[in-house]
């Protein structure tokens, strides 16, 4: 960096690999940084290879989780929150080719965050149980919404009439031609309405997520591969409150194949191996040079807003 004198001191802007700036009546010239970061360091490759599946999962579940992050900062969207909370979880790695083919692996990501008590789930797959006690009711094709609502509210202190219980189902599939994994997303919901004595519960919800398992609300789907979960939500004073929930991953060897060091190394190699070296600083400027000369030179060849 240097300070210019004379008529050249009136230059402001850039020329070639030099930048000119007026500071306190003086023109300071400095050399542009020609390189900032290595795009394939180990840390960056870790982020790149696990970020893709989080985004794929969000794209599929996005229409179903509006207002799913109850107290997000004003400058963050549901997308920002979904990525933020799940970047810290066990990573799922996808290769560059899989990403290009629309890959998605069902994973136990967190998909809501709020102030209502979480629905606790024990077990996985067929027979997984929530902590929502149903008393003596047996859910079936004749069960009405009112009967279900009464069973939930009268047996669980955290629930009120007017609350909603939602069930999310993410089925894991594999494209038979390409071998690329993908997901199918669906959800159903019921409002706990004691006055709805005519609507049959199973006519409006997915029965596999609204089954009675040992007197509690549970999951009853044999041979299911993918992920599922429930959410408790409530509208109060114009605001939607939700329970903080994570998906339950089920019977999926495919998920295991995309986790761990082997999966990471395969994904990393698909983007080109990391160029990180022990003696190469990560993130420092590689521009040469010290101070630029304090005279001679002109504004030609750079364009921009140069002026004399």
N, C-alpha and C positions, 0 to 999 in steps of 0.2 A: 504494500500500500504506500502511496506517495502523495504529496501535495503539489499542485501545479501553480505556476505563476505566469503572469503575462496574459496575452490574449487567449491562450489556450485554456486559461482558468475559467473561461466562460462556458466551456463545454458542459453539457448535462445530458446524461443518457448512457448509451453503450456503443462501443465500437470494437468489432472483432471479439477478442476474448477479454476486453477491458470494460470496466464499468466506471462512469464518472458521476459523482454526486456532490452537490453544493451543500456544505455544512458551515454555518456561521461565517458566510462570506468567502470561504475558501473551497476550492474544488479538490476533492479527494479521489484518487484513482486507485482501483484495486482490480486484481485478476479474478475472473469468474471461476467458480468451483466447477471443474469439469466432471467430477464424479462424486457422488454422495454415499451411496451404499451398495454393497454387493447384494444383488437380488436373489442369490441362492445360498445364503449362509444357512447353517443348521437351524438357527432359530426361525428364520423366515420360511424355510421349507416345512418346519413343523407346523407353522401357522397355515401356510397355503394348503397343505395336504389334508388337514382336519377341518378347515373352514368350509370346504366345498359341501360336505355332507350336512353340516348344520344349515347352510343356506338352502339346500335341497329339501330338507325336512320343513323348514320354515315356509317355503313356497307352497308346499302341499297343505300345511295346517293353517296357514295365514287366514283364510276366510272364516275359520272356526274359532279363532282366539282373539277377535277384536275385544279390546278392554281387558285382555288377559293379564296385563301387567299394571296393577292397580295404582301404584305410586311412582311411576317412572318420571324422571326429570323432564321438564318442558322441552329440552333440546334433544331428547331421545325418543325414537319411535318404538313400536312393538318389535320391529325387526332388530333395532339396535339392542334392545333388552334381551331378546331371544339369543342373539349371537353372544352377547356379553356373559350371560349366566351359563351358557353351554360350552364356551371355549375353555372353561376350567374343569369340565367333566372328562371322563375317560374318552380319549379321542377315537374317532372312526376315520380311517384313511381311505381316500379314493384316488385312483390313478388319473392322470390327465385324460386318457382315452375314455375312462368310465364317466368322468364329468362331462365330456363332450357328448356322450351318448345319453345324458339325462339320468345318471345313476342316483339312487337314493337307498340307503340302508336304514331300516327302522332301528332306532336306538333309544335308550332310556333318558331322553333329554327332558329338562324342565320346561314346561310350556305355559305355566301360569305362575304369578307371584302376587300374593295379596295378604290381607289381614284376617281373613276367616280361618278357623282351625283347619289344618290339612286333613283330607280323607286318608286315613292310614290303610295301606293295602298289604296283606300278608299272602305269601304264595305267588306263584306265577302260573299262567296258562289256565286250563280248565280247573275250576275249583278255587281260584284266587278269591280272597274275601276282603271286603272293606270293613271298617268299624261302624258302619251304619246298621244298627240293630233294628230288625223288623218285627220283633215280638213273635206272635204265633201265626202271622199271616203267611200263606203259601202263594207265591206269585204264579199266575197262570193266565190263560187266554181270557178268562172272565173277570180278572181283577180290574177294577176301575181306578181312574186317577185319584178319586177321592179316598178310596180304600188304601192305596199306596201312600198318599199324603198323610193320612191319619196315622198309619203305622210308623212313618219316619218321624213326624213331629212329636207324637206322644212318647216315643221311645228314645229320642235323642235330643238332649238339651240345646245343642248348637243349631238346631233347625227350627224355622218358623214357616207358617203358611205364607205363600208368596215367594219363597225361595225356589231356586232351580237346581236340579241335579242333571249334569250332562255326562254323557259317556262318549269317549273318543276311541275309535278303532282304526289302526293303521296296519293293513295287511301287506306282508312282504311277498313280492313276486320277483320272478326272474324272466327276462326276455329269452324265449327259447332259441331265437336265431342268433342273438348277439352275446348271450350269457350275461348281460348287464342287469344288475338288480334294480328294481324300482318299487315304489310303494303306492298303495291305493288308500286314500283318506276318506273317512266318513265319521259322522257324529250324530247323536240324537239327544233329545232333552225332554224333561218334563218339569212343569211348574207345580209345586205342591199346593194344589187347589182343593180344599175340602168341599167345595160346592159342585165340583165336576163329577157327578155321579153316573154319567152316561158314557163318557169316553173310556174305552178300554186301554189300559196302559200299554199293552204290547202292540196296539194299533199305531202308536205314535213314537215308540222307542225301539231300539234294537234289543231284543229280548236277551241276547247273550250277555249284555251288560246290565240287565235288570232282572236278574234271577235271584232267588233265595237260596243261599248256600249256608247251611248250618245256622239258620235264623238271622243271617245278615245279608246285606246286598252284596252280590258277587258276580263272578264271570263264569259262564258255562258254555265254552266252545271247544270241542275236542279237535286236536290236530291243528290248532291255530298257530301260525308263524307270523310274527310281527311285533306290535306293541299296542298297548291300550291304557286307558286311565279314566278316572272320574274327576269332575270339578264341581264344587259347591259354589253357587253365586247368589248374590242378593243385591237388590236395588234399594238404596236408602238415601234420602235427601238428594235425589238426582244423580247419585254416584253409584257405580257398579263395584261391589266388593266381591272378591274371589278368594278361594283357598289356593295355597301354593302347592302345585302338583308337578310330579314327574311321571313320565310314561313308564310302564312296566314292560320290559322286553321279554319275549316268549320264545322258547324252543328254537332259537335261530343260530345254527352253526355258521350261517353266512355272516352274522354280526361278529362272531369270534374271528373269522377269517380276515376281517378288516380292522382288527385291533392288534396292538403289540408291535414289537420291533420289526418283525418280518413284513408286516403289512406296511409299516412306515417306509422301510427301505425300498419296497416295491413301488410305492407311490412316489417317493422321492426320485427314484431313477427314471420314472416316466416323464418328469419335468426337466431332466438333466441333473447330473450329480451336483451336489454342493461343491462350490468352489472355495469354500473356506479353508484357509491354511493357517498353521499355528502361528507363524510370524507376521501374517498380514493383518493389520488393524482393521476392524469392522466398523465402517461408518465414517472414517476420516477422509478428508479431501485428499485427492491425489494430484491436485493442481500444483505446479512447481512454483518455485519462485520467490520469495521475499518481496522486496519493494520494487515497484515499477519505477522507471526513470522519471525524474521530475521535470522533464521538458521534452521537446521535439516530438513528433507524432501529431496526427490529425484525426478528424472524425470520419474520414473516408473508410468505406468497406464495411461499416457496421450497420448502417440504417438506423431504425428506431427513431427516437426523439432528439437526436443530436442537433445542436444549434450553436452558432457562433455569436 
